[in-house]
Amino acid sequence: MSRERNLGRVALIAGCVVLLASCGGNEVARSAASATPAMATPSSSGAAASSLSPEASATVLGMSPELGIGLARSTKVCVENRSSVTPDVTFPRKDQQSGEGLLKFGATACASGKFILKGNMDVVVKIDVPAPNAPMEFGANNPDIGYPSAVLAQYGAGKCLSFSYAVGESHTWFDGLLMYVVEREPDAGGKVFRVTIENSKNPSVDGKPAKC
């Protein structure tokens, strides 16, 4: 009879672990678990099974369990002024920046960042220039798969340049007043883009900037 009673107690403890609420909730489950010897579960490779939860495993592997996507790698954007105007450069999206503000001739402003939502830019730059020049926006990102991409657009209007870039590749947009040269530079702890502002080599006839 004592052996049967012991078997019954073991069955009751096991039932408590599975059905927490029916046997007093978490406290009972914890005491039952501590009274039950741990069983090692071998993995298919013969090594000990991982004790990490799916969320912890995802974090260790560089993934975001909430979003289910890889963490974006960093991107750096520099804006250099080689024109006769003084643009006001700001970075609405960035992690770090230096040189933000009015950019005199020969000056450079840079920012870096990484943004984990798929399809969004890692760094965004707003370039305000004196009228009648058109204010511009530039954004770049470094996706988990494929080449880094960048977009140059007139602020609140259309896209002027939108490409995926290999190292050393460059594209140019000029609006009759200013010229913007976008180039991907060699990697330096992340992907690097440079936007150079110059005077247009094809001056506007009416003195107004062309639209993208």
Secondary structure per residue as TSV (DSSP state, phi and psi in degrees):
chain	resnum	aa	ss	phi	psi
A	1	M	-	360.0	-39.1
A	2	S	H	-63.6	-36.6
A	3	R	H	-64.8	-40.7
A	4	E	H	-65.1	-39.8
A	5	R	H	-63.6	-40.1
A	6	N	H	-63.4	-41.6
A	7	L	H	-62.9	-39.3
A	8	G	H	-64.1	-39.1
A	9	R	H	-65.4	-39.4
A	10	V	H	-63.5	-42.5
A	11	A	H	-63.3	-40.8
A	12	L	H	-63.8	-43.4
A	13	I	H	-61.4	-44.4
A	14	A	H	-61.7	-40.3
A	15	G	H	-64.1	-36.0
A	16	C	H	-64.3	-38.8
A	17	V	H	-62.6	-40.6
A	18	V	H	-77.0	-42.5
A	19	L	-	-111.1	84.0
A	20	L	T	-59.5	-46.1
A	21	A	G	-66.3	-33.4
A	22	S	G	-72.5	-15.4
A	23	C	G	-126.6	32.3
A	24	G	T	100.6	8.4
A	25	G	T	82.0	-153.7
A	26	N	H	-64.1	-36.3
A	27	E	H	-61.1	-44.0
A	28	V	H	-65.4	-41.7
A	29	A	H	-62.2	-41.4
A	30	R	H	-64.9	-43.4
A	31	S	H	-67.6	-35.8
A	32	A	H	-67.2	-41.3
A	33	A	H	-64.9	-37.9
A	34	S	H	-70.3	-25.4
A	35	A	H	-85.4	-12.1
A	36	T	S	-99.7	127.4
A	37	P	-	-59.6	141.2
A	38	A	-	-73.2	141.1
A	39	M	-	-110.7	125.0
A	40	A	-	-77.0	131.7
A	41	T	-	-110.7	109.5
A	42	P	B	-71.4	147.5
A	43	S	-	-85.3	174.2
A	44	S	T	-64.4	-24.0
A	45	S	T	-87.2	-5.6
A	46	G	S	95.4	-13.0
A	47	A	S	-83.1	164.7
A	48	A	B	-64.4	141.4
A	49	A	-	-67.9	148.2
A	50	S	-	-67.9	139.0
A	51	S	-	-93.5	1.7
A	52	L	-	-76.3	140.7
A	53	S	-	-71.2	163.5
A	54	P	H	-54.5	-38.8
A	55	E	H	-66.7	-43.7
A	56	A	H	-66.8	-41.2
A	57	S	H	-60.5	-41.7
A	58	A	H	-62.9	-39.7
A	59	T	H	-66.0	-43.3
A	60	V	H	-61.3	-35.8
A	61	L	T	-82.2	5.0
A	62	G	T	80.2	28.5
A	63	M	E	-115.7	158.6
A	64	S	E	-104.1	108.3
A	65	P	T	-63.8	-30.1
A	66	E	T	-69.1	-38.5
A	67	L	T	-97.3	-24.2
A	68	G	T	73.6	23.1
A	69	I	E	-132.2	164.2
A	70	G	E	-71.9	148.4
A	71	L	-	-67.8	132.4
A	72	A	-	-65.7	141.6
A	73	R	-	-82.1	160.6
A	74	S	-	-74.6	153.9
A	75	T	E	-133.3	139.6
A	76	K	E	-120.7	136.4
A	77	V	E	-127.0	129.5
A	78	C	E	-119.2	139.1
A	79	V	E	-116.0	123.9
A	80	E	E	-116.7	133.0
A	81	N	E	-99.5	115.4
A	82	R	E	-120.9	24.7
A	83	S	S	-108.2	178.7
A	84	S	S	-88.6	-2.2
A	85	V	S	-102.9	168.3
A	86	T	-	-116.4	94.5
A	87	P	-	-74.2	153.3
A	88	D	E	-102.9	110.5
A	89	V	E	-104.0	124.8
A	90	T	E	-130.5	158.9
A	91	F	E	-121.6	90.0
A	92	P	E	-60.3	-28.1
A	93	R	E	-130.7	121.2
A	94	K	-	-171.8	165.8
A	95	D	S	-99.5	-41.1
A	96	Q	E	-140.5	151.9
A	97	Q	E	-150.4	158.6
A	98	S	E	-146.7	138.5
A	99	G	S	88.1	6.6
A	100	E	-	-60.1	140.7
A	101	G	E	127.8	-156.6
A	102	L	E	-66.6	130.0
A	103	L	-	-110.4	105.3
A	104	K	-	-73.0	168.9
A	105	F	T	-57.4	130.6
A	106	G	T	85.8	-7.2
A	107	A	-	-85.8	158.4
A	108	T	E	-134.6	138.7
A	109	A	E	-119.8	137.8
A	110	C	E	-132.1	153.2
A	111	A	E	-148.2	152.4
A	112	S	E	-133.3	157.1
A	113	G	E	-175.8	168.0
A	114	K	-	-144.0	135.8
A	115	F	-	-126.9	122.8
A	116	I	-	-85.0	-8.1
A	117	L	S	-80.8	126.2
A	118	K	T	-62.0	137.1
A	119	G	T	89.1	-4.3
A	120	N	S	-101.2	160.5
A	121	M	-	-81.0	142.9
A	122	D	S	-76.5	-38.5
A	123	V	E	-134.9	135.7
A	124	V	E	-124.8	134.1
A	125	V	E	-120.5	135.9
A	126	K	E	-112.0	128.6
A	127	I	E	-116.4	102.8
A	128	D	E	-92.2	128.5
A	129	V	-	-125.9	150.6
A	130	P	-	-59.7	145.0
A	131	A	T	-61.8	148.0
A	132	P	T	-89.3	12.9
A	133	N	S	-63.7	151.4
A	134	A	-	-91.4	129.6
A	135	P	-	-64.4	146.5
A	136	M	E	-125.3	159.9
A	137	E	E	-129.0	146.0
A	138	F	E	-139.1	136.9
A	139	G	E	-138.9	146.0
A	140	A	E	-140.2	147.6
A	141	N	E	-145.6	162.4
A	142	N	-	-124.5	92.5
A	143	P	-	-71.0	163.0
A	144	D	S	-66.2	-32.3
A	145	I	S	-128.3	131.4
A	146	G	S	99.9	176.8
A	147	Y	-	-74.1	151.5
A	148	P	-	-61.6	148.0
A	149	S	E	-128.1	159.6
A	150	A	E	-148.6	150.0
A	151	V	E	-132.3	130.4
A	152	L	E	-113.7	128.6
A	153	A	E	-142.0	154.1
A	154	Q	E	-75.5	133.6
A	155	Y	T	-57.0	121.8
A	156	G	T	74.9	8.5
A	157	A	S	-127.8	-141.9
A	158	G	-	-91.8	171.7
A	159	K	E	-80.9	135.2
A	160	C	E	-96.5	-42.3
A	161	L	E	-136.4	134.8
A	162	S	E	-149.7	102.8
A	163	F	E	-142.2	159.8
A	164	S	E	-94.8	139.4
A	165	Y	-	-119.1	133.1
A	166	A	-	-89.1	163.6
A	167	V	T	-60.3	131.3
A	168	G	T	88.0	-8.7
A	169	E	-	-78.9	141.5
A	170	S	E	-141.5	154.1
A	171	H	E	-138.9	150.8
A	172	T	E	-126.9	139.5
A	173	W	E	-128.9	130.4
A	174	F	E	-129.9	141.5
A	175	D	-	-110.6	12.3
A	176	G	S	96.3	-18.2
A	177	L	S	-117.2	-48.8
A	178	L	E	-124.8	160.5
A	179	M	E	-126.7	136.6
A	180	Y	E	-118.8	121.0
A	181	V	E	-109.6	119.7
A	182	V	E	-107.2	124.2
A	183	E	E	-135.3	140.2
A	184	R	E	-91.8	123.0
A	185	E	E	-95.1	169.8
A	186	P	-	-57.2	146.9
A	187	D	-	-59.8	142.6
A	188	A	S	-147.1	80.8
A	189	G	S	71.0	18.8
A	190	G	S	154.3	-177.6
A	191	K	E	-84.7	143.0
A	192	V	E	-126.9	129.8
A	193	F	E	-121.4	146.1
A	194	R	E	-126.8	131.0
A	195	V	E	-111.6	117.6
A	196	T	E	-107.5	126.7
A	197	I	E	-99.7	124.1
A	198	E	E	-132.5	167.9
A	199	N	E	-71.7	144.3
A	200	S	-	-65.0	139.2
A	201	K	S	-86.5	-6.7
A	202	N	S	-127.5	83.1
A	203	P	-	-57.5	144.3
A	204	S	-	-69.5	137.1
A	205	V	S	-69.6	-40.9
A	206	D	S	-94.3	3.4
A	207	G	S	75.5	12.7
A	208	K	S	-114.7	148.5
A	209	P	-	-73.8	141.4
A	210	A	-	-71.9	153.8
A	211	K	-	-94.7	148.3
A	212	C	-	-67.3	360.0
